Amino acid sequence: MIAAGIQYELAGTGPPVLCLHGIGGGLESFRPQLDDAAGTVSASGPSDGAGKPSGLSGLTVIAWNMPGYGASEEGLWPPTFGSLSASLGRLIEGLGLGPVSLVGQSIGGMVALEHALRRPEHVSSLVLVATTPAFGGRDGSFGEAFLKERLAPLEAGVGMAGMARDAAPRLVGPSAARDVIDSVERPMAAVSEKTWRGILECLVTFDRRSELGRVTAPCCLIAGGHDRSAPARTMARMAERLVNAEYHLIERAGHMVNQEAPARVNRIMGEFVRRTVG
């Protein structure tokens, strides 16, 4: 489906939960959440045994393809966090949604945080998964080195498929099954080189550390114990600096927490969203 130039998929009924994927992902990165909301594959059953919904049942889960991904229009290119927030705002309004719970993984969490600061009226709550309030160090040297490292395989002619095959196993925890690694590799391999370069250039500009105190929406932070991209200790510190936040650690997970541990993530998300929407 397409709205406001953005490709998305929707499942379930109830208060809206809008999922924003990471730099090597796509809407398929939230397949476990979409399937749970649809009841296709329930990660935690229809109720908690006392008649109350569990997992993501009773919620509408929406997953987007970020601008430049899948069939979503590029818009301003290369993108900025301002332009990504603007695209997100157009999607929210184009779908006729009221305030939504934004779920963001990796750079998706940065976009969610950016949007909560720019358009707080759009956001009822935030679920920040394997993300950080800023990219890297406080000067440009780290970003330059990061870009050089991440683009080196493309410069060497490896291509996105080869890079994804190499990167996917390093993005998950030590107990991840082969099918989980495959679910990480597939969307990354499908990202175009132009999109990969543009989003990387955007990523290294992010820094909202000093403004965490301005985020008034309730926040739920979910970290992976084996995540080297968004270390658990960094997420724990971020939770302390947010006005209204809870923190959850999934010890055996890596960076792709919602794909690696969907049952636990879906329960945490579902309980948090239902609580924050009253």
Salt bridges, closest charged atoms under 4 A:
GLU9 OE2 - ARG31 NH1 2.76
GLU28 OE2 - ARG31 NH2 2.56
ASP35 OD1 - ARG31 NH1 3.80
GLU74 OE1 - LYS194 NZ 3.15
GLU93 OE2 - ARG119 NH2 2.92
GLU93 OE2 - HIS122 NE2 3.05
GLU114 OE2 - ARG118 NE 2.57
GLU114 OE2 - ARG208 NH2 2.75
GLU121 OE2 - ARG119 NE 2.46
GLU155 OE2 - ARG197 NH1 3.07
ASP166 OD2 - ARG170 NH2 2.79
ASP182 OD1 - ARG178 NH2 2.95
GLU185 OE1 - ARG178 NH2 3.63
ASP207 OD2 - ARG209 NH2 2.81
GLU211 OE1 - ARG208 NH1 2.50
GLU211 OE2 - ARG214 NH2 2.76
ASP227 OD2 - HIS255 ND1 2.85
GLU246 OE2 - HIS248 NE2 2.74
GLU246 OE1 - ARG275 NH2 2.41
